[in-house]
């Protein structure tokens, strides 16, 4: 995945999120969803009456705007700390949930850094948990958009921080998808996928989705807890959470 062919931005990626746990108990679900695909330097400018339905803030990602340069500034600083220098002409794309009525929960954010010639400079994979923590992984993608990275961040109360993620990304005008397989001790524990078709983020499209996918981030938060309770009732062991980590890239 050395080149990136993005759809027109900003875009709404409309589709589904699915999750399949294989062990030690089996549990699966699939829900309708939508996310935003945006250029962080050209965030959506919505009519005043639609702004409560889609807000983007630096505090919701990476180092919460500590760099003083917004989301892009935080990303540039974190990448520079890993020896990856972002040029002023590079484009930064973000796949994320937006704030709706002041609330956001974004289990996964993906950043693509695209050079002026279209080639990828870097991909960052940011994971959020329900305890208010987040952690960003710098990925090394192959030509098929696949990467592997060790798990180092506590996400679910049913999984520790051992094992690894097997990740596959797709980003083109017809489909945007993220698949994450979590492996531990050579066994697939679970697979999570979010996939959808991008469409122009017009006011009409946002209003339609806001009605058909009512309060999307609130629903995500509620569904995560709902499925967590179901797993707990099935006696899936709970792994105690350690001291929260500061945002970092690994």
N, C-alpha and C positions, 0 to 999 in steps of 0.2 A: 504494500500500500504506500508506494513512494509518491504518488500524485493524488491530488484531491480534486474531485469534480463535484462541487456543492450545488444544491438547488438555489434558486433566487432567494435572497434573505431580506427581511426575517421570514421564517417559515414556521408553520405549525405542523408538527409531526403527529399524525393521528393514527392510532392503532391499538395495540394491546401490550400488556405486561403479563408475563407468565413466570411461574416458579414451580419447580419440581424437586422435592426432597426425596432422596433415595434411601438414606440410612440415618439413624437406626430405626426410624419409622418412615413410612411413605406418606407424602402429603403434597398435593398439587393444587394450583389454582390458576385462573386466567381472568383478567379484568380489562375492561376498556380503559384507554388512557390517551393523553396527549401531552407532548412536551414542546418546548420552544427551541428552535435552532436559530441562533443570532450571531451577528458580528459584534463583539464586545465594544468596538469603537463606534458602532452605529446601532445602538439599542432602539427598539421600537418607539416611535413617537405616536402615541394614540390620542384620539380625541379625549377631552377632559372627562366626559361621562363614561369612558371605557377604562380609564386608568386604574380604578380599583380592581379590575379583573386581570391585570398583568403588570407587575412591578418587578424591577431588577435592581438589586442593591449589592454593593461590594461586600457588605457585612455578612452576606449569606454564603460567601465562598472564600476558599484559600485562607489568607491571613486577615480577613475582614477589613481590607482596605488600609492596612497599616503602612503600606508603601507610600501612600499619598497619591498613587496613580490609578486608583480604582482597581477593577478586576484585572485589567491588563498589567498594571504596574506590579501587583502581587505575583502574577504568573511570571512576568519577566524576571523578577528578583529570585523567585524560587528556582527557575530554570538556570539562571546565571550561577547560583550556588552549586549547580550540578554540571557546570561547564558548557551549558547550552545558551548561546547568546541570541536573543531575538532582535532582528533588525527593525528599524522604524517602518520599513515598507511591508513587513510581514502582517498577515491577516490572522486574527484570532477568532475562531468560531467556537461557540459554546452550545452544547445540548443540555438543557436544564428545565426544571419547573420554574415558573414565575410565581411571585406573590399574588395571592387572590384574597381580597379584603384584608390585606395586611399580614396574612399567614403564608408561610411556605414550608414545605418539607420536601427535600430533594434527595432521595436515597443515593442517586448517582448523577454526577455531572461529568461530561466529557469535554475536554478542550483540544482542539486541533490548531496547531500553529502552521500556517501555510505561507511559504515563500512567494515572492512576487511572480516567479516562473511557474507556480502551481505545485511545486514539490512540497512535501511535508518536512517541516523542521523538527517538530516534536508533537507528541500526544500525551496528555495528562488525564488521568482517570481519578476523579475525586469521589470518595465514598463518605457518606454521612450516616450517622446512627441516630437513634431516637433519644439519646442522652445529650444531644447538643454538640457532639464531637464530630470531627471530620479529618480525613487523611487523604493525601494526594499521592498517587503513584505515577512515576515517569515510565512510560511504556516503550518498549523496543519492538515495533511492529515489523512483521515480515511482509512480503509482497502480497499476501492474501489477507492482510489486515489482522493477523493473529499475533498474540503476545502471551508470555507467561510471566508472572511475578509472584514472589512469595507474599503470603498474607501476613501483615504486621499490625493490623488494626482491629479492635474489638467492634463488631457490628451487631451480631445477634446474641442474645443470652443463651442460645443453644449451641454456639460454636466458639471454640477458643481461637487463639491467633496463630495456630500452627497450620501447615498446609500451604497450598498455592492456588492462585487463580489462573485459569486458562481463559483467555479473553479473545473474542473475535468482534471486529467492528466493520460496519458497512456504512458508507456515506456517499450517496449519489443522488441525482435528481428524482429517481424512482423509489428509493427505499433508504431509510435510516434505521439501523439496528445495532444493538449491543447485546452480546451473549457472554455471560460469565459462568464458567464452570468452577466449582470449588472442590478441589481434590485434597484428601488427607490420607496419608499412609497408603498411597497408591489406589485409593477408592474414591469414586465420585460421590460426594456427599449431596450436592444439589446443583441445579442449573437454573439460572435466572436469565430471562430474555425480555428486552423491550424492543418493539419493532413497530414501524409505522410508515405511512406514505406522507412525504412533505407536501404542503400546499401553501400558497401565499397567505401571509398573516394579515388579511384584510379585516377591517372592522366587522364586516358581515360574518366572516368565518369565525372570528373570536366570539362574537355574540352567539352564534349557533352552537359552538362547542361549550360555551359557558352554560348554556341551557341544557344540552344533552349530557355533558359531563360535569354536573353541578358541583362547584367547590372542589376542584380537582385535588389540590394539595391537602385539604382537610380530609378528603376521602382516602388519600394515600396513607395519612397518619392513622386514621381509624382502621383501615383494613390491615395494616401491619400489626396493630395491637390485637385485632380480632383473630387473625391467624396465629399469632403468638399464644393467645389464650387457648386456642384449640390444641396446639401442640403441647402446651403445659398440661392440659386436661388428659392428654394421652400419655402423660408421664415421661415426656422427653426430658432428659436431665438438663438442668440449668447450670451454666458455667458462670461463676462469679465474675463480675467486672472489676478490672484493676484500675489504677489511677488513670483518669482520662489523659489522652495524649494531646500535646499541642500540635496544631496543624504543621505538617511537614511533607516533604516529598521523599520517596524512597525509590 
